Amino acid sequence: MLEVLQGVEERYNQIEGLLADPDIVSDQEKYTRYAREHAELSRVVPVYRRYKEVLAGLEESRELLRDSDPDMRELAREEYDRLEGERDRLERELKVLLLPKDPNDEKNVVLEIRAGTGGEEAALFAADLFRMYSRYAEDRKWSVEVLVEHPSATGGLKEVAALVKGKGAYSVLKYESGIHRVQRVPATEAQGRIHTSAVTVAVLPEAEEVDVDIDPSDLRIDVFRSQGCGGQHVNTTDSAVRITHLPTGLVVTCQDEKSQHKNKAKAMKVLRARLLNRMLQEQEEKIAETRKNQVGTGDRSGRIRTYNFPQGRVTDHRIGLTVYKLDQILDGQFQEITDALITHFQAKALENAQAG
């Protein structure tokens, strides 16, 4: 690890010199590329430099432990113990920083939420979850653009897809993929019985055209009149768009905009993200055949989280974490859960890296 870190620091120093080179500064493309690499290395180098300082301090304290003055030896022992703890913490931090980075971590996200079992109650909870993610994004100064929206009769959402734009959006939200279960008494329940419903959340890295090459001949594009709630919401032109990707059978429908062109652009954005996610899953399945690594697979085969309204609790089943802050979490304040998930999956990745 020390050899790798030394190489990282040397590269960091080299890039600092390049960024001060007038020829590089005048070349916007090169400057941007080096500045991005510099920012990445800046996460590691200060920690490594502090680590070297701590090692030097430990060596110095070790020498003082042999001092003839007992008071000096006692002070040296206290300092040695303190530095030893810091050394261990920095080593753990550096191991995490050196883990292979998910190339999609800095990407924007296509967030898809679909009502599952539970009918209208599931659709209402799908709307609750979309509000939760929207407020979380707002707190982080991210933007949310609705791409596809299919409301239910009672004001819920049968399905919604949105583009979440923000630095590191995928690195934070990718652990939200899975089945979210809700337990509560529906407003229409006269007997006060608790119902269980489910909502599926998919978090897909936004795909650029360079990520997914789509052959236009593989697409069937149908246009039709939007089906709204009546009145002014019903378009009088064929502006709704349904795109079918023939090789995979994936279908995306968008009718939110009055412009056929805008609906097509939004549908293509969702389709591209789904195709990229499909490619990534296929790659992960191949890796899993030779190495059981569940980090980042976004396993959607079972429930990942339960929201229990009568008890006011939220439980994440993957890490066994339960918090009694249901209202705050649905208001977008779920950083505590996010941090715990990141720590958990980083630890798993470290175990796998050391086992390999």
Secondary structure, 3 states (H helix, E strand, C coil): CHHHHHHHHHHHHHHHHHHCCHHHHHCHHHHHHHHHHHHHHCCCHHHHHHHHHHHHHHHHHHHHCCCCCHHHHHHHHHHHHHHHHHHHHHHHHHHHHCCCCCCCCCCCEEEEEEECCCHHHHHHHHHHHHHHHHHHHHHCCCEEEEEEEEECCCCCEEEEEEEEECCCHHHHHHHHCEEEEEEECCCCCCCCCCEEEEEEEEEEECCCCCCCCCCHHHEEEEEECCCCCCHHHCCCCCCEEEEEECCCCEEEEECCCCCHHHHHHHHHHHHHHHHHHHHHHHHHHHHHHHCCCCCCCCCCCCEEEEEECCCCEEEECCCCEEECCHHHHHCCCCHHHHHHHHHHHHHHHHHHHHHC
